[in-house]
Amino acid sequence: MAETMELPARPDMDRVRAKTADKINERIDEQTIEHLCNYVGLSNEMISRRIAELDREWDIERWLEANASSIAFAGVLMGIVGKRKWLMVPAVVLPFLFLHATQGWCPPVPLLRRFAVRTRNEIDAEKYALKLLRGDFDGIPNILDETLRAVEAFNACAT
């Protein structure tokens, strides 16, 4: 298996990753490298299927937006049809969403990251490494070992 690789935390590019514990980032990176190694030598069709899966994968931003809006909406609805105290739910959830928008962190982020929910940059790094394996970038100087090519592409996309 490939060596453990750590992506550089660049707050300007990936605020969530920069605020995630190193151990969790390493685990997510290891899973990504393992996925890439599983596709070395497979057909372009199989690689294309994985790329299509990655296009549909929800990133952490989408998870947070969907969960916060549904919880806030439920709180408003319950406040209208039930008791007004339910309006406290969106009053708590929406500031968390704002905190995430401005700081890249809110209370649900560590939990989602523990469940290996990836950032868009992490998903895209795997996708572009697969495209390299598929031969989409054949004009780029060739690196002999395809596994090394995938890891190099992953590193290039993540920086």
Steps between C-alpha positions, in 0.01 A plus 500: 500500500610858443676696770293725721470835333387824655359777291609851586237699685444818301240715675448708186401189303345263755398653829325184618811291449713758680269482803474119502722290726810368322411141589162529324654667194757220483228234519303667220818528289583133559150397388538711186838348418356152558217581255755618244714189540192283440456661158857458375493274195121496469322588178418857406132408534547401866697817570230707327235342724698599807538854368122513449453384861731778617297755302195393704677485837374760745774716646492635854358835389199332343443283808511804727272709279243222461495411869494858628225609263281197573540538877435876481196445278363238739548740790315780320220264401465367854507859629211590270279196556617411850654701775712808444786350700583294188623824340808457719611214271571720196633767737771252604560325166533804274781666698691170473458513124621860498797402718590232249470745210735747666739274694485162323396331821181432694402230754382239242827517299711274728222240506459501122877479451515198734250337262750574218289769333749665268547853379453584133878538463555148636239352267642688202854385582389136473306575183794662324737226613260249339493709183877481493483121536244489219742687276316831476826689547727295278663819370657544844849344531455133582579358844576130471308348792125560467444479875766766550333705225170483690661607830691781324177620338325487838778709652491749212125546522502543874760776513 
